[in-house]
Amino acid sequence: MVRLRKPHVCGNNEWEIVRLGADIGLRCQHCGHRILLARRELERRLTAFVRRPERAEPPADLELDPPRTD
């Protein structure tokens, strides 16, 4: 969740980051409108991080180490 300098047309200025890459995908938290901004443009418009995601835990049934065949 980030806060941008100018509010969206709906009046909200908090956005959720939904895509990372060369372009950053954002979704308005009020109306759900989605936009793409260039990384440089987002850095210019960004005023604050509202909330950062917590680290996701892998599922309990997922084996991270392959079984050993000694």
PQR file of N, CA, C, O and H, with PARSE charges and radii, in Angstrom:
ATOM      1  N   MET A   1       0.848  -1.175   0.000 -0.4000 1.5000
ATOM      2  CA  MET A   1       0.000   0.000   0.000 -0.0000 2.0000
ATOM      3  C   MET A   1       0.893   1.236   0.000  0.5500 1.7000
ATOM      4  O   MET A   1       1.797   1.367   0.826 -0.5500 1.4000
ATOM      5  N   VAL A   2       0.628   2.125  -0.924 -0.4000 1.5000
ATOM      6  CA  VAL A   2       1.390   3.364  -1.023 -0.0000 2.0000
ATOM      7  C   VAL A   2       0.432   4.551  -1.093  0.5500 1.7000
ATOM      8  O   VAL A   2      -0.731   4.404  -1.467 -0.5500 1.4000
ATOM      9  H   VAL A   2      -0.106   2.019  -1.595  0.4000 1.0000
ATOM     10  N   ARG A   3       0.933   5.713  -0.730 -0.4000 1.5000
ATOM     11  CA  ARG A   3       0.165   6.954  -0.832 -0.0000 2.0000
ATOM     12  C   ARG A   3       0.855   7.807  -1.890  0.5500 1.7000
ATOM     13  O   ARG A   3       2.061   8.044  -1.831 -0.5500 1.4000
ATOM     14  H   ARG A   3       1.878   5.832  -0.426  0.4000 1.0000
ATOM     15  N   LEU A   4       0.062   8.263  -2.861 -0.4000 1.5000
ATOM     16  CA  LEU A   4       0.599   9.102  -3.920 -0.0000 2.0000
ATOM     17  C   LEU A   4       0.264  10.564  -3.651  0.5500 1.7000
ATOM     18  O   LEU A   4      -0.625  10.885  -2.862 -0.5500 1.4000
ATOM     19  H   LEU A   4      -0.918   8.070  -2.909  0.4000 1.0000
ATOM     20  N   ARG A   5       0.994  11.433  -4.323 -0.4000 1.5000
ATOM     21  CA  ARG A   5       0.872  12.874  -4.096 -0.0000 2.0000
ATOM     22  C   ARG A   5      -0.512  13.407  -4.457  0.5500 1.7000
ATOM     23  O   ARG A   5      -1.149  14.069  -3.638 -0.5500 1.4000
ATOM     24  H   ARG A   5       1.716  11.172  -4.964  0.4000 1.0000
ATOM     25  N   LYS A   6      -0.981  13.129  -5.661 -0.4000 1.5000
ATOM     26  CA  LYS A   6      -2.285  13.639  -6.102 -0.0000 2.0000
ATOM     27  C   LYS A   6      -3.347  12.557  -5.908  0.5500 1.7000
ATOM     28  O   LYS A   6      -3.084  11.386  -6.180 -0.5500 1.4000
ATOM     29  H   LYS A   6      -0.464  12.591  -6.326  0.4000 1.0000
ATOM     30  N   PRO A   7      -4.538  12.928  -5.445 -0.5600 1.5000
ATOM     31  CA  PRO A   7      -5.594  11.920  -5.287  0.2800 2.0000
ATOM     32  C   PRO A   7      -6.159  11.485  -6.630  0.5500 1.7000
ATOM     33  O   PRO A   7      -6.085  12.219  -7.616 -0.5500 1.4000
ATOM     34  N   HIS A   8      -6.722  10.288  -6.657 -0.4000 1.5000
ATOM     35  CA  HIS A   8      -7.405   9.757  -7.825 -0.0000 2.0000
ATOM     36  C   HIS A   8      -8.699  10.547  -8.018  0.5500 1.7000
ATOM     37  O   HIS A   8      -9.094  11.288  -7.118 -0.5500 1.4000
ATOM     38  H   HIS A   8      -6.782   9.692  -5.856  0.4000 1.0000
ATOM     39  N   VAL A   9      -9.356  10.413  -9.141 -0.4000 1.5000
ATOM     40  CA  VAL A   9     -10.591  11.126  -9.434 -0.0000 2.0000
ATOM     41  C   VAL A   9     -11.665  10.826  -8.379  0.5500 1.7000
ATOM     42  O   VAL A   9     -12.499  11.680  -8.079 -0.5500 1.4000
ATOM     43  H   VAL A   9      -9.034   9.811  -9.872  0.4000 1.0000
ATOM     44  N   CYS A  10     -11.641   9.613  -7.819 -0.4000 1.5000
ATOM     45  CA  CYS A  10     -12.631   9.229  -6.809 -0.0000 2.0000
ATOM     46  C   CYS A  10     -12.351   9.888  -5.456  0.5500 1.7000
ATOM     47  O   CYS A  10     -13.190   9.814  -4.558 -0.5500 1.4000
ATOM     48  H   CYS A  10     -10.963   8.919  -8.062  0.4000 1.0000
ATOM     49  N   GLY A  11     -11.198  10.528  -5.290 -0.4000 1.5000
ATOM     50  CA  GLY A  11     -10.868  11.233  -4.059 -0.0000 2.0000
ATOM     51  C   GLY A  11      -9.885  10.498  -3.158  0.5500 1.7000
ATOM     52  O   GLY A  11      -9.447  11.055  -2.152 -0.5500 1.4000
ATOM     53  H   GLY A  11     -10.516  10.589  -6.019  0.4000 1.0000
ATOM     54  N   ASN A  12      -9.535   9.279  -3.490 -0.4000 1.5000
ATOM     55  CA  ASN A  12      -8.624   8.485  -2.673 -0.0000 2.0000
ATOM     56  C   ASN A  12      -7.194   8.630  -3.186  0.5500 1.7000
ATOM     57  O   ASN A  12      -6.979   8.774  -4.390 -0.5500 1.4000
ATOM     58  H   ASN A  12      -9.891   8.827  -4.307  0.4000 1.0000
ATOM     59  N   ASN A  13      -6.210   8.592  -2.279 -0.4000 1.5000
ATOM     60  CA  ASN A  13      -4.817   8.648  -2.727 -0.0000 2.0000
ATOM     61  C   ASN A  13      -4.003   7.456  -2.231  0.5500 1.7000
ATOM     62  O   ASN A  13      -2.773   7.507  -2.241 -0.5500 1.4000
ATOM     63  H   ASN A  13      -6.384   8.475  -1.301  0.4000 1.0000
ATOM     64  N   GLU A  14      -4.670   6.378  -1.793 -0.4000 1.5000
ATOM     65  CA  GLU A  14      -3.970   5.160  -1.367 -0.0000 2.0000
ATOM     66  C   GLU A  14      -4.175   4.069  -2.410  0.5500 1.7000
ATOM     67  O   GLU A  14      -5.289   3.811  -2.864 -0.5500 1.4000
ATOM     68  H   GLU A  14      -5.669   6.336  -1.785  0.4000 1.0000
ATOM     69  N   TRP A  15      -3.066   3.442  -2.772 -0.4000 1.5000
ATOM     70  CA  TRP A  15      -3.052   2.444  -3.839 -0.0000 2.0000
ATOM     71  C   TRP A  15      -2.359   1.183  -3.355  0.5500 1.7000
ATOM     72  O   TRP A  15      -1.451   1.247  -2.526 -0.5500 1.4000
ATOM     73  H   TRP A  15      -2.161   3.652  -2.403  0.4000 1.0000
ATOM     74  N   GLU A  16      -2.781   0.042  -3.868 -0.4000 1.5000
ATOM     75  CA  GLU A  16      -2.135  -1.237  -3.585 -0.0000 2.0000
ATOM     76  C   GLU A  16      -1.281  -1.602  -4.792  0.5500 1.7000
ATOM     77  O   GLU A  16      -1.733  -1.500  -5.933 -0.5500 1.4000
ATOM     78  H   GLU A  16      -3.518  -0.010  -4.541  0.4000 1.0000
ATOM     79  N   ILE A  17      -0.049  -2.026  -4.538 -0.4000 1.5000
ATOM     80  CA  ILE A  17       0.832  -2.454  -5.620 -0.0000 2.0000
ATOM     81  C   ILE A  17       0.455  -3.882  -5.986  0.5500 1.7000
ATOM     82  O   ILE A  17       0.484  -4.772  -5.136 -0.5500 1.4000
ATOM     83  H   ILE A  17       0.317  -2.109  -3.611  0.4000 1.0000
ATOM     84  N   VAL A  18       0.099  -4.103  -7.253 -0.4000 1.5000
ATOM     85  CA  VAL A  18      -0.334  -5.427  -7.699 -0.0000 2.0000
ATOM     86  C   VAL A  18       0.615  -6.044  -8.719  0.5500 1.7000
ATOM     87  O   VAL A  18       0.474  -7.221  -9.052 -0.5500 1.4000
ATOM     88  H   VAL A  18       0.075  -3.380  -7.943  0.4000 1.0000
ATOM     89  N   ARG A  19       1.576  -5.279  -9.221 -0.4000 1.5000
ATOM     90  CA  ARG A  19       2.518  -5.801 -10.217 -0.0000 2.0000
ATOM     91  C   ARG A  19       3.826  -5.048 -10.105  0.5500 1.7000
ATOM     92  O   ARG A  19       3.842  -3.822  -9.998 -0.5500 1.4000
ATOM     93  H   ARG A  19       1.691  -4.323  -8.950  0.4000 1.0000
ATOM     94  N   LEU A  20       4.932  -5.794 -10.130 -0.4000 1.5000
ATOM     95  CA  LEU A  20       6.255  -5.178 -10.124 -0.0000 2.0000
ATOM     96  C   LEU A  20       6.980  -5.568 -11.390  0.5500 1.7000
ATOM     97  O   LEU A  20       6.849  -6.695 -11.869 -0.5500 1.4000
ATOM     98  H   LEU A  20       4.919  -6.790 -10.217  0.4000 1.0000
ATOM     99  N   GLY A  21       7.739  -4.648 -11.927 -0.4000 1.5000
ATOM    100  CA  GLY A  21       8.509  -4.870 -13.140 -0.0000 2.0000
ATOM    101  C   GLY A  21       9.024  -3.525 -13.605  0.5500 1.7000
ATOM    102  O   GLY A  21       9.244  -2.624 -12.796 -0.5500 1.4000
ATOM    103  H   GLY A  21       7.846  -3.733 -11.538  0.4000 1.0000
ATOM    104  N   ALA A  22       9.219  -3.385 -14.920 -0.4000 1.5000
ATOM    105  CA  ALA A  22       9.616  -2.086 -15.460 -0.0000 2.0000
ATOM    106  C   ALA A  22       8.503  -1.077 -15.211  0.5500 1.7000
ATOM    107  O   ALA A  22       8.759   0.091 -14.919 -0.5500 1.4000
ATOM    108  H   ALA A  22       9.040  -4.117 -15.577  0.4000 1.0000
ATOM    109  N   ASP A  23       7.259  -1.546 -15.330 -0.4000 1.5000
ATOM    110  CA  ASP A  23       6.093  -0.741 -14.974 -0.0000 2.0000
ATOM    111  C   ASP A  23       5.522  -1.293 -13.682  0.5500 1.7000
ATOM    112  O   ASP A  23       5.599  -2.496 -13.430 -0.5500 1.4000
ATOM    113  H   ASP A  23       7.050  -2.495 -15.567  0.4000 1.0000
ATOM    114  N   ILE A  24       4.954  -0.430 -12.866 -0.4000 1.5000
ATOM    115  CA  ILE A  24       4.363  -0.817 -11.595 -0.0000 2.0000
ATOM    116  C   ILE A  24       2.842  -0.766 -11.739  0.5500 1.7000
ATOM    117  O   ILE A  24       2.293   0.261 -12.136 -0.5500 1.4000
ATOM    118  H   ILE A  24       4.891   0.547 -13.071  0.4000 1.0000
ATOM    119  N   GLY A  25       2.168  -1.856 -11.424 -0.4000 1.5000
ATOM    120  CA  GLY A  25       0.710  -1.898 -11.474 -0.0000 2.0000
ATOM    121  C   GLY A  25       0.140  -1.490 -10.130  0.5500 1.7000
ATOM    122  O   GLY A  25       0.573  -1.988  -9.091 -0.5500 1.4000
ATOM    123  H   GLY A  25       2.615  -2.691 -11.102  0.4000 1.0000
ATOM    124  N   LEU A  26      -0.839  -0.580 -10.145 -0.4000 1.5000
ATOM    125  CA  LEU A  26      -1.472  -0.086  -8.925 -0.0000 2.0000
ATOM    126  C   LEU A  26      -2.985  -0.253  -9.030  0.5500 1.7000
ATOM    127  O   LEU A  26      -3.556  -0.151 -10.115 -0.5500 1.4000
ATOM    128  H   LEU A  26      -1.191  -0.175 -10.989  0.4000 1.0000
ATOM    129  N   ARG A  27      -3.632  -0.514  -7.881 -0.4000 1.5000
ATOM    130  CA  ARG A  27      -5.091  -0.590  -7.815 -0.0000 2.0000
ATOM    131  C   ARG A  27      -5.582   0.369  -6.745  0.5500 1.7000
ATOM    132  O   ARG A  27      -5.112   0.323  -5.608 -0.5500 1.4000
ATOM    133  H   ARG A  27      -3.168  -0.597  -6.999  0.4000 1.0000
ATOM    134  N   CYS A  28      -6.527   1.239  -7.098 -0.4000 1.5000
ATOM    135  CA  CYS A  28      -7.096   2.206  -6.164 -0.0000 2.0000
ATOM    136  C   CYS A  28      -7.850   1.455  -5.068  0.5500 1.7000
ATOM    137  O   CYS A  28      -8.621   0.541  -5.359 -0.5500 1.4000
ATOM    138  H   CYS A  28      -6.909   1.276  -8.021  0.4000 1.0000
ATOM    139  N   GLN A  29      -7.634   1.831  -3.830 -0.4000 1.5000
ATOM    140  CA  GLN A  29      -8.269   1.150  -2.711 -0.0000 2.0000
ATOM    141  C   GLN A  29      -9.729   1.548  -2.537  0.5500 1.7000
ATOM    142  O   GLN A  29     -10.463   0.873  -1.815 -0.5500 1.4000
ATOM    143  H   GLN A  29      -7.008   2.574  -3.593  0.4000 1.0000
ATOM    144  N   HIS A  30     -10.163   2.617  -3.173 -0.4000 1.5000
ATOM    145  CA  HIS A  30     -11.553   3.056  -3.034 -0.0000 2.0000
ATOM    146  C   HIS A  30     -12.435   2.501  -4.149  0.5500 1.7000
ATOM    147  O   HIS A  30     -13.464   1.882  -3.878 -0.5500 1.4000
ATOM    148  H   HIS A  30      -9.567   3.165  -3.759  0.4000 1.0000
ATOM    149  N   CYS A  31     -12.036   2.720  -5.401 -0.4000 1.5000
ATOM    150  CA  CYS A  31     -12.898   2.339  -6.526 -0.0000 2.0000
ATOM    151  C   CYS A  31     -12.414   1.101  -7.279  0.5500 1.7000
ATOM    152  O   CYS A  31     -13.164   0.552  -8.086 -0.5500 1.4000
ATOM    153  H   CYS A  31     -11.200   3.223  -5.622  0.4000 1.0000
ATOM    154  N   GLY A  32     -11.165   0.640  -7.035 -0.4000 1.5000
ATOM    155  CA  GLY A  32     -10.660  -0.557  -7.691 -0.0000 2.0000
ATOM    156  C   GLY A  32     -10.055  -0.323  -9.063  0.5500 1.7000
ATOM    157  O   GLY A  32      -9.653  -1.285  -9.717 -0.5500 1.4000
ATOM    158  H   GLY A  32     -10.556   1.085  -6.379  0.4000 1.0000
ATOM    159  N   HIS A  33      -9.974   0.918  -9.524 -0.4000 1.5000
ATOM    160  CA  HIS A  33      -9.396   1.234 -10.826 -0.0000 2.0000
ATOM    161  C   HIS A  33      -7.924   0.831 -10.845  0.5500 1.7000
ATOM    162  O   HIS A  33      -7.205   1.050  -9.870 -0.5500 1.4000
ATOM    163  H   HIS A  33     -10.301   1.700  -8.993  0.4000 1.0000
ATOM    164  N   ARG A  34      -7.476   0.238 -11.962 -0.4000 1.5000
ATOM    165  CA  ARG A  34      -6.083  -0.208 -12.082 -0.0000 2.0000
ATOM    166  C   ARG A  34      -5.349   0.658 -13.088  0.5500 1.7000
ATOM    167  O   ARG A  34      -5.886   1.019 -14.135 -0.5500 1.4000
ATOM    168  H   ARG A  34      -8.060   0.060 -12.753  0.4000 1.0000
ATOM    169  N   ILE A  35      -4.081   0.992 -12.740 -0.4000 1.5000
ATOM    170  CA  ILE A  35      -3.239   1.781 -13.635 -0.0000 2.0000
ATOM    171  C   ILE A  35      -1.842   1.172 -13.675  0.5500 1.7000
ATOM    172  O   ILE A  35      -1.465   0.399 -12.795 -0.5500 1.4000
ATOM    173  H   ILE A  35      -3.644   0.700 -11.890  0.4000 1.0000
ATOM    174  N   LEU A  36      -1.090   1.524 -14.692 -0.4000 1.5000
ATOM    175  CA  LEU A  36       0.321   1.170 -14.801 -0.0000 2.0000
ATOM    176  C   LEU A  36       1.128   2.454 -14.821  0.5500 1.7000
ATOM    177  O   LEU A  36       0.827   3.376 -15.578 -0.5500 1.4000
ATOM    178  H   LEU A  36      -1.397   2.152 -15.407  0.4000 1.0000
ATOM    179  N   LEU A  37       2.155   2.509 -13.985 -0.4000 1.5000
ATOM    180  CA  LEU A  37       3.056   3.658 -13.967 -0.0000 2.0000
ATOM    181  C   LEU A  37       4.476   3.170 -14.189  0.5500 1.7000
ATOM    182  O   LEU A  37       4.858   2.101 -13.711 -0.5500 1.4000
ATOM    183  H   LEU A  37       2.400   1.760 -13.370  0.4000 1.0000
ATOM    184  N   ALA A  38       5.244   3.948 -14.908 -0.4000 1.5000
ATOM    185  CA  ALA A  38       6.667   3.643 -15.038 -0.0000 2.0000
ATOM    186  C   ALA A  38       7.302   3.775 -13.654  0.5500 1.7000
ATOM    187  O   ALA A  38       6.874   4.598 -12.845 -0.5500 1.4000
ATOM    188  H   ALA A  38       4.934   4.816 -15.296  0.4000 1.0000
ATOM    189  N   ARG A  39       8.306   2.975 -13.393 -0.4000 1.5000
ATOM    190  CA  ARG A  39       8.964   2.980 -12.081 -0.0000 2.0000
ATOM    191  C   ARG A  39       9.437   4.381 -11.698  0.5500 1.7000
ATOM    192  O   ARG A  39       9.280   4.795 -10.549 -0.5500 1.4000
ATOM    193  H   ARG A  39       8.654   2.307 -14.050  0.4000 1.0000
ATOM    194  N   ARG A  40      10.005   5.099 -12.638 -0.4000 1.5000
ATOM    195  CA  ARG A  40      10.500   6.457 -12.372 -0.0000 2.0000
ATOM    196  C   ARG A  40       9.347   7.395 -12.005  0.5500 1.7000
ATOM    197  O   ARG A  40       9.490   8.233 -11.116 -0.5500 1.4000
ATOM    198  H   ARG A  40      10.132   4.762 -13.571  0.4000 1.0000
ATOM    199  N   GLU A  41       8.203   7.256 -12.688 -0.4000 1.5000
ATOM    200  CA  GLU A  41       7.035   8.093 -12.411 -0.0000 2.0000
ATOM    201  C   GLU A  41       6.480   7.802 -11.012  0.5500 1.7000
ATOM    202  O   GLU A  41       6.092   8.724 -10.294 -0.5500 1.4000
ATOM    203  H   GLU A  41       8.086   6.574 -13.410  0.4000 1.0000
ATOM    204  N   LEU A  42       6.442   6.531 -10.628 -0.4000 1.5000
ATOM    205  CA  LEU A  42       5.964   6.176  -9.284 -0.0000 2.0000
ATOM    206  C   LEU A  42       6.881   6.765  -8.217  0.5500 1.7000
ATOM    207  O   LEU A  42       6.399   7.293  -7.215 -0.5500 1.4000
ATOM    208  H   LEU A  42       6.758   5.782 -11.211  0.4000 1.0000
ATOM    209  N   GLU A  43       8.190   6.683  -8.415 -0.4000 1.5000
ATOM    210  CA  GLU A  43       9.135   7.238  -7.443 -0.0000 2.0000
ATOM    211  C   GLU A  43       8.930   8.745  -7.277  0.5500 1.7000
ATOM    212  O   GLU A  43       9.114   9.281  -6.184 -0.5500 1.4000
ATOM    213  H   GLU A  43       8.582   6.253  -9.229  0.4000 1.0000
ATOM    214  N   ARG A  44       8.553   9.424  -8.354 -0.4000 1.5000
ATOM    215  CA  ARG A  44       8.325  10.861  -8.300 -0.0000 2.0000
ATOM    216  C   ARG A  44       7.029  11.200  -7.565  0.5500 1.7000
ATOM    217  O   ARG A  44       6.975  12.182  -6.825 -0.5500 1.4000
ATOM    218  H   ARG A  44       8.404   8.989  -9.242  0.4000 1.0000
ATOM    219  N   ARG A  45       5.986  10.391  -7.767 -0.4000 1.5000
ATOM    220  CA  ARG A  45       4.666  10.663  -7.173 -0.0000 2.0000
ATOM    221  C   ARG A  45       4.493  10.122  -5.759  0.5500 1.7000
ATOM    222  O   ARG A  45       3.582  10.550  -5.051 -0.5500 1.4000
ATOM    223  H   ARG A  45       6.031   9.593  -8.369  0.4000 1.0000
ATOM    224  N   LEU A  46       5.336   9.202  -5.334 -0.4000 1.5000
ATOM    225  CA  LEU A  46       5.189   8.523  -4.047 -0.0000 2.0000
ATOM    226  C   LEU A  46       5.461   9.477  -2.882  0.5500 1.7000
ATOM    227  O   LEU A  46       6.452  10.208  -2.882 -0.5500 1.4000
ATOM    228  H   LEU A  46       6.077   8.854  -5.909  0.4000 1.0000
ATOM    229  N   THR A  47       4.566   9.458  -1.890 -0.4000 1.5000
ATOM    230  CA  THR A  47       4.800  10.264  -0.687 -0.0000 2.0000
ATOM    231  C   THR A  47       5.094   9.384   0.519  0.5500 1.7000
ATOM    232  O   THR A  47       5.884   9.773   1.379 -0.5500 1.4000
ATOM    233  H   THR A  47       3.761   8.865  -1.890  0.4000 1.0000
ATOM    234  N   ALA A  48       4.470   8.186   0.605 -0.4000 1.5000
ATOM    235  CA  ALA A  48       4.689   7.336   1.782 -0.0000 2.0000
ATOM    236  C   ALA A  48       4.257   5.906   1.495  0.5500 1.7000
ATOM    237  O   ALA A  48       3.413   5.651   0.637 -0.5500 1.4000
ATOM    238  H   ALA A  48       3.828   7.870  -0.094  0.4000 1.0000
ATOM    239  N   PHE A  49       4.861   4.976   2.239 -0.4000 1.5000
ATOM    240  CA  PHE A  49       4.387   3.601   2.275 -0.0000 2.0000
ATOM    241  C   PHE A  49       3.393   3.515   3.414  0.5500 1.7000
ATOM    242  O   PHE A  49       3.742   3.794   4.561 -0.5500 1.4000
ATOM    243  H   PHE A  49       5.547   5.184   2.936  0.4000 1.0000
ATOM    244  N   VAL A  50       2.159   3.134   3.119 -0.4000 1.5000
ATOM    245  CA  VAL A  50       1.125   3.035   4.138 -0.0000 2.0000
ATOM    246  C   VAL A  50       1.299   1.744   4.926  0.5500 1.7000
ATOM    247  O   VAL A  50       1.240   1.736   6.155 -0.5500 1.4000
ATOM    248  H   VAL A  50       1.875   2.908   2.187  0.4000 1.0000
ATOM    249  N   ARG A  51       1.514   0.657   4.198 -0.4000 1.5000
ATOM    250  CA  ARG A  51       1.673  -0.645   4.842 -0.0000 2.0000
ATOM    251  C   ARG A  51       2.504  -1.514   3.924  0.5500 1.7000
ATOM    252  O   ARG A  51       2.306  -1.509   2.709 -0.5500 1.4000
ATOM    253  H   ARG A  51       1.563   0.663   3.200  0.4000 1.0000
ATOM    254  N   ARG A  52       3.416  -2.248   4.487 -0.4000 1.5000
ATOM    255  CA  ARG A  52       4.228  -3.178   3.708 -0.0000 2.0000
ATOM    256  C   ARG A  52       3.719  -4.594   3.939  0.5500 1.7000
ATOM    257  O   ARG A  52       3.244  -4.907   5.030 -0.5500 1.4000
ATOM    258  H   ARG A  52       3.577  -2.252   5.474  0.4000 1.0000
ATOM    259  N   PRO A  53       3.811  -5.452   2.933 -0.5600 1.5000
ATOM    260  CA  PRO A  53       3.329  -6.821   3.113  0.2800 2.0000
ATOM    261  C   PRO A  53       4.221  -7.591   4.082  0.5500 1.7000
ATOM    262  O   PRO A  53       5.420  -7.332   4.188 -0.5500 1.4000
ATOM    263  N   GLU A  54       3.616  -8.531   4.777 -0.4000 1.5000
ATOM    264  CA  GLU A  54       4.382  -9.401   5.665 -0.0000 2.0000
ATOM    265  C   GLU A  54       4.918 -10.553   4.840  0.5500 1.7000
ATOM    266  O   GLU A  54       4.355 -10.898   3.800 -0.5500 1.4000
ATOM    267  H   GLU A  54       2.642  -8.741   4.690  0.4000 1.0000
ATOM    268  N   ARG A  55       5.999 -11.143   5.300 -0.4000 1.5000
ATOM    269  CA  ARG A  55       6.587 -12.260   4.566 -0.0000 2.0000
ATOM    270  C   ARG A  55       5.627 -13.434   4.554  0.5500 1.7000
ATOM    271  O   ARG A  55       5.093 -13.824   5.592 -0.5500 1.4000
ATOM    272  H   ARG A  55       6.456 -10.863   6.145  0.4000 1.0000
ATOM    273  N   ALA A  56       5.416 -13.984   3.392 -0.4000 1.5000
ATOM    274  CA  ALA A  56       4.521 -15.132   3.257 -0.0000 2.0000
ATOM    275  C   ALA A  56       5.271 -16.404   3.639  0.5500 1.7000
ATOM    276  O   ALA A  56       6.433 -16.580   3.274 -0.5500 1.4000
ATOM    277  H   ALA A  56       5.850 -13.667   2.549  0.4000 1.0000
ATOM    278  N   GLU A  57       4.617 -17.265   4.356 -0.4000 1.5000
ATOM    279  CA  GLU A  57       5.184 -18.556   4.730 -0.0000 2.0000
ATOM    280  C   GLU A  57       4.795 -19.579   3.675  0.5500 1.7000
ATOM    281  O   GLU A  57       3.666 -19.548   3.187 -0.5500 1.4000
ATOM    282  H   GLU A  57       3.673 -17.121   4.652  0.4000 1.0000
ATOM    283  N   PRO A  58       5.703 -20.491   3.305 -0.5600 1.5000
ATOM    284  CA  PRO A  58       5.336 -21.536   2.343  0.2800 2.0000
ATOM    285  C   PRO A  58       4.350 -22.506   2.979  0.5500 1.7000
ATOM    286  O   PRO A  58       4.332 -22.649   4.202 -0.5500 1.4000
ATOM    287  N   PRO A  59       3.538 -23.169   2.179 -0.5600 1.5000
ATOM    288  CA  PRO A  59       2.602 -24.148   2.725  0.2800 2.0000
ATOM    289  C   PRO A  59       3.325 -25.245   3.485  0.5500 1.7000
ATOM    290  O   PRO A  59       4.452 -25.603   3.143 -0.5500 1.4000
ATOM    291  N   ALA A  60       2.681 -25.781   4.514 -0.4000 1.5000
ATOM    292  CA  ALA A  60       3.306 -26.798   5.369 -0.0000 2.0000
ATOM    293  C   ALA A  60       3.605 -28.079   4.602  0.5500 1.7000
ATOM    294  O   ALA A  60       4.576 -28.765   4.922 -0.5500 1.4000
ATOM    295  H   ALA A  60       1.766 -25.490   4.791  0.4000 1.0000
ATOM    296  N   ASP A  61       2.795 -28.424   3.591 -0.4000 1.5000
ATOM    297  CA  ASP A  61       2.989 -29.677   2.865 -0.0000 2.0000
ATOM    298  C   ASP A  61       4.001 -29.556   1.726  0.5500 1.7000
ATOM    299  O   ASP A  61       4.226 -30.530   1.008 -0.5500 1.4000
ATOM    300  H   ASP A  61       2.006 -27.867   3.331  0.4000 1.0000
ATOM    301  N   LEU A  62       4.603 -28.406   1.545 -0.4000 1.5000
ATOM    302  CA  LEU A  62       5.580 -28.186   0.490 -0.0000 2.0000
ATOM    303  C   LEU A  62       6.962 -28.611   0.969  0.5500 1.7000
ATOM    304  O   LEU A  62       7.456 -28.114   1.981 -0.5500 1.4000
ATOM    305  H   LEU A  62       4.420 -27.615   2.128  0.4000 1.0000
ATOM    306  N   GLU A  63       7.583 -29.536   0.235 -0.4000 1.5000
ATOM    307  CA  GLU A  63       8.936 -29.971   0.579 -0.0000 2.0000
ATOM    308  C   GLU A  63       9.926 -29.036  -0.095  0.5500 1.7000
ATOM    309  O   GLU A  63       9.970 -28.943  -1.321 -0.5500 1.4000
ATOM    310  H   GLU A  63       7.181 -29.940  -0.587  0.4000 1.0000
ATOM    311  N   LEU A  64      10.720 -28.345   0.714 -0.4000 1.5000
ATOM    312  CA  LEU A  64      11.694 -27.420   0.148 -0.0000 2.0000
ATOM    313  C   LEU A  64      12.993 -28.120  -0.210  0.5500 1.7000
ATOM    314  O   LEU A  64      13.679 -27.690  -1.137 -0.5500 1.4000
ATOM    315  H   LEU A  64      10.684 -28.421   1.711  0.4000 1.0000
ATOM    316  N   ASP A  65      13.348 -29.175   0.489 -0.4000 1.5000
ATOM    317  CA  ASP A  65      14.561 -29.940   0.190 -0.0000 2.0000
ATOM    318  C   ASP A  65      14.160 -31.237  -0.504  0.5500 1.7000
ATOM    319  O   ASP A  65      13.284 -31.952  -0.017 -0.5500 1.4000
ATOM    320  H   ASP A  65      12.791 -29.525   1.242  0.4000 1.0000
ATOM    321  N   PRO A  66      14.800 -31.552  -1.649 -0.5600 1.5000
ATOM    322  CA  PRO A  66      14.450 -32.805  -2.320  0.2800 2.0000
ATOM    323  C   PRO A  66      14.894 -34.010  -1.465  0.5500 1.7000
ATOM    324  O   PRO A  66      15.878 -33.918  -0.730 -0.5500 1.4000
ATOM    325  N   PRO A  67      14.176 -35.123  -1.562 -0.5600 1.5000
ATOM    326  CA  PRO A  67      14.556 -36.305  -0.769  0.2800 2.0000
ATOM    327  C   PRO A  67      15.926 -36.818  -1.197  0.5500 1.7000
ATOM    328  O   PRO A  67      16.267 -36.792  -2.380 -0.5500 1.4000
ATOM    329  N   ARG A  68      16.694 -37.277  -0.242 -0.4000 1.5000
ATOM    330  CA  ARG A  68      18.047 -37.799  -0.514 -0.0000 2.0000
ATOM    331  C   ARG A  68      17.969 -39.270  -0.894  0.5500 1.7000
ATOM    332  O   ARG A  68      17.215 -40.043  -0.303 -0.5500 1.4000
ATOM    333  H   ARG A  68      16.417 -37.298   0.719  0.4000 1.0000
ATOM    334  N   THR A  69      18.764 -39.642  -1.892 -0.4000 1.5000
ATOM    335  CA  THR A  69      18.795 -41.049  -2.339 -0.0000 2.0000
ATOM    336  C   THR A  69      20.207 -41.574  -2.147  0.5500 1.7000
ATOM    337  O   THR A  69      20.909 -41.834  -3.124 -0.5500 1.4000
ATOM    338  H   THR A  69      19.377 -39.014  -2.373  0.4000 1.0000
ATOM    339  N   ASP A  70      20.626 -41.733  -0.912 -0.4000 1.5000
ATOM    340  CA  ASP A  70      21.989 -42.229  -0.612 -0.0000 2.0000
ATOM    341  C   ASP A  70      22.029 -43.716  -0.625  0.5500 1.7000
ATOM    342  O   ASP A  70      23.085 -44.307  -0.396 -0.5500 1.4000
ATOM    343  H   ASP A  70      20.055 -41.522  -0.118  0.4000 1.0000
TER
END
